[in-house]
Amino acid sequence: MAVLSRKRGLDAPARAALAEALADPIFELLPLKNLPDQIPFLPAGARVSVTASPAKGIDATVDWAARLQGDGFRAIPHLSARMIPDRAKLADLLDRAREAGLTNAFVVGGDADEPGTYLDGLSLLHAMTELGHPFETIGCPAYPQGHPDIPDASLAGALADKGPFVAHVTTQMDFDTKAVAAWVHARRAEGFAPAVIVGVPGVADPQKLMSIAARIGVKDAKRFLVKNLRFVTGLAKSGGFYKPTGFVEGIAPLLADPAAGVSGFHLYTFNAVEATDGWRRAALEELTAAATSE
């Protein structure tokens, strides 16, 4: 990775910022049957985000977050608005989060076909504020290249409305660093203040990726295929494995720019933590070695 960094012209501040982001990323886990198998591969004390899946239910997300928090990780449950049927269930989830010592959460609209009281992330954020919640920081998603089901104008308005409630936004899985950078600069020009965490696709092969997407829900699998057809095709042509080295190097200048307000990485592991963290550690070691040799 150090050789690639020099070829791409990354200066010392960009490499240092990249190393800092890789040192303490957020690892995203899916609440599937193989989740317990992934835990031993997580770095001690890591930040771990647990997604919400309509197939598994919101309770599975909070239960796993509580367990991970108890095991010494910094757990971040995804609270999916459309999966929470009513105010009583929300109050129960917040109480459970408080008892588990959870201090971070990520609020999403979600994909449930039959939503309850909360139709989107903003309505859930309002309700959480009214009820009182235990979270010191709350995040929400952002879509640099749009959302397949939501018009761009609606996305922009919702993001601005969520600004007062969240400490950061996380960009959804993307592969175009120029699009991410343009989106970040546009939001800052508008005065959007929350920090940006860049979502990074982890190491994956297409068969495993599609299998996981299908188990989360058919809608999610179709969405991924439609949005990322070039990515999936590229994986097949390159021997089957994607590694995000080029992507994170493309983001490095943003990390080093204080005005951009990009605070780190969110690794979409696809429940392949061993491979993704192996890549992360190797990349970090090479960046560190490059810095010491200068």
Disulfide bonds with the S-S distance in Angstrom:
none
